[in-house]
């Protein structure tokens, strides 16, 4: 494959047409069209199709664009890594995946020690479904996955769970909403608006059982896979929301909310999943040591 042709296709697809791409690449639209046509001949499939006066990607074109994104993004990373090495700094690359159900404030506290190492670190963090991140880990595209549950033994992935710690849960509300609560916790939540984690979160089933056990029927006004989005709605007074107790002081200070109750029955666990049984990656060592010794004690 001629990667120059692929690059022309990539820029054209990103720019939305040969006119804009030609301006970016300082070449004529005719030259671009000819180069892309040669790539289509190599692949044996059309990459663009006309739709009125515009060009649209075909199904094959969308597949090719996905691979081209990876290829040229890796090329940019290569340039950056070589440039940093040429400047006399040995840069430690650290690729970490974060399951989308994990509280992002906790994630920051977990990952922060990796950037405090005495050597320069370049962290590449991505977020996604736990299963998708494990697939990336199996392909050695990630060094570590942070999740709120251990990897199941039923999965055919050679990786190992490293428990980081656990935290009970605290409930928060905006000052105006907290003032409307009546009675003692947790009974005061009965009939009250509540924001809850999405079904993917490990603490979700615990919460449902806890509410049933205490005879509480709140008014569920939102379910969120993204804990940061749930907190954003909570701070605006849309409902009571949960955060791990280890982040209580930070949550109150950062978002101006009040803690309305705590439950030791609800526990959010945190795990690091890596391909190493015995951790040797310096960034992972820093994360696990800080989590067990400081964050979760």
N, C-alpha and C positions, 0 to 999 in steps of 0.2 A: 504494500500500500504506500502511495506517495503521501507523506504526512503534510507536505505543503498544500496539496489538494484538500486534505482533511481540514487543515487550518482555515483555508478559504471558505469551506462549507460551514465550519463552526462560527466564524465571524459573521457570515451572511445570515445564518439562522438566528444568531443573537441580535443582529442589527435589524432584522425584519425585512431584508431585501438587498439586492445587489447594489442599488444606488447608495444607500447609507454605508454598506460594507466597503464599497469602492472608495468612498471618501475617507474611511478609517484606515484602509490599507494603502491608500495613495495609488490606486490602479483603476482601470476602466471597468465599467460593468460588463463589457463584452469579454474582457480577459477573465473576470471572475466566473461568468457563466460558462466559458470554455473549460476552465479548470474543474469546476463542479461537474460538468458533463463527463470529463475524463474519470473522475472519481466514481460516478454512477456506472460507467462502463466497467470499471474494475470490480465493483460490488455486484453488478448485474441487476440492480434495482434502481428505480427512481427515488430521489431523496426529496424533491420538491414537486408540487403540482400547482397549476395556476388556479386561482379563485378570483375571477374578475380581473382586476388590475394588480392584484397582490399575489405573492407566492406563499403557499402553505406547505408545511412539512407533511410528507406521507407517513404512514405507519413505520416504514423502514427508516425514514428520516428522523423520526422521534427516537427510535432505538439508537441510531448512529449518533445523534446529538448527546444522548446520555453517556455513551462511551467517550465521545470527544471531550465532554466536560471533565471526566475523570482524567483523561490523558493530558490535557493542557493545564488543568489545575495542578496535577503532579509535576508537570514541567515547571510551573511557577514556583512550587515548593523546592524543586531541585535547584533552581537558580538562587533562591534565597539561602538555602543551606550551603551551597558552594561559596556564595558571597560572604556569609558569616564565617565559614571556615577559613577563607582567604584573609579575613581581617584578623586572624590569629586567635579566634575563640572557638573552642570545641563545643558545639551546641548539642545538648541532649534533647532529642525529639521525644515527645510523650503524647501518644494518641489515646484519648479516653472517650468512652461512650457513656452517656448518662440516660438511664431509663426515664421516660417522660413523667412517670408517676412520682418520682423522688422529689422531695422538697428542695427547691433550688438554693435556698439560704443555707441549708445543711450541706448541699453539694459544694458550695463555695468554701465553707469551712473545712470540708474534707480535702478539697483539691489545693487549697492555699499553700500548705507546706511544700508541695512539689515545686512551687516557684520561689521558695526560700532556700533552695539548695545552693551551695557555693559555686556550682558550675551554671552557665547559662542554660535555660530550659525553654524550649519552644513547644507550648502546649497546643494541641489540636483537639478541641472538644466538639463532640456531636451529640445530638439528642435523638431518641427514637424509641420504638417498642423494644422491650427487653429481648424478645426472640430474634428480632432483626439485628440487634447489637451483638448477640451471641454468634450469629452467623458471620458477622464481620470479624469477631474475635477469632473464630475458627479458621478464617482465611488470613490471619496475621495482619489484618488491616487496623486492628486496635491492640493496644497494650493492656488495657484494663476496661472493665465495665462496672459502673456503680449502679446498684439496684436496691430495691427494698424487699427483696426476697432472694433466696439462694437459687442457683441453677438446679433444675430438676435432674435427678439421676437418670431419668428416662430419656433425656436428650442425648443424641449421639454426637456430643461435642467433647473433645478432650480439653477440659478446663477444670479449674478448682475454685471452690468457694472459700473466701477468707472473711470471717465475721468481723465487722468493724465496731459494732456496738448497737445499743438499742435505747430508745427514749419513750417515756410515757407521753401522753398527749394532753395538750392544753387547748381550751376553747377561748376564742376571742370575739369581740364585737366592737363596733365603733362606739364612742361615748354616748351618742344619742340613742343608739339601739340598746346598749347595755342598760340605760336608765329605764327602759320599758320592761325589763325582766322582772318577774314577780316570784317570790319564794326562793327556796334554797336550790342550789345546783345538785343534781342535774334535772330535777323536776321542773325547774323554770323553763326548760327547753320545750316542754309539751305545748304543741300548737304554735311554736315560734318559728320564724323563717330560719332555715339551716342550709348552709352550703356544704356539700360533701364531696369527697374524692371520687373519681371515676371508678368504674368496675375493675380496672386493671390494678389499682392500688391494693397492696396486701392488707392495709388497715381497713379497707372498705367493709369486708365481711365481719371483721371484729366490731365495727361501728354498728352495723345492722343488728348483730346479736346483742350488743350492749344496750341499744335502744329498746329492744324487745324485753330484755331481762329487767329493765327498770320501768317498763310500762310507759315509755315515752313515745309519743307520736308527733314529731315535729312537722312543720310544713316545708318540704324539700323544694327549694326554689332554684337550685342549680346543682349540676354534677360536672366536675372538671377533671380532665386527665392532667391538665397543667396546674400544679399547685400555685404557681406565681399568679396565674389568672384568677384562681379562686381567692387568693389574698387580695388582689386588686378589687374584686367585687365586695369582699368583706370589709375592707377599709372604707368603702363608700356607703356602708350601712345597709347592704342588700341582704345580709344574713349573718348568723354566727358561723364561724369557721374554725377548723382545727389546724394546729401547727405542733410539731414535736416540742416537748417541754424544754429541751436543751436550747431552743431558740427563743424562749419566752421573753427575756430581757431585750433582745435585739428586735423582736417583732413589735413590742410595745414602743420602743424608742424610734424605730424606723417608720412605722405606719400610724402612730398615734392612736392605737386601739387599746382596749382594756381586756385583761384576762378575766373571764367570768367563771372559770372553773377548770379543774384538772381531774384526770382519771388515770389511776395506776392500772386499771383493767385494760386499757387500750395501749398497745405497744407498737411502735414503728421501729422495725429493724433495718439495718443497713449492711450491705455486703459488697465486697470487692471481688470480682470474678476475673481471674487471669489464667493464662496457659501455664503458669509456673506453679508447681506444687510448693516449692520453697522459694519465697519471693527474693529476687535479686535485683530487679530493676530499681534504681535509686529513687525514682519518683514514687513508685508503689510502696517502697520501704518507708519513705517519709510520710506518706498518707496513712498507712496502717499504724505506724508508731504513734503519730499525732492523734489519730482517732481513738485508739485504745488508751493512750496515756493522758490525753487532755480533754478532747471533746466529750467523750462518753465516760471517761474515768475508769 
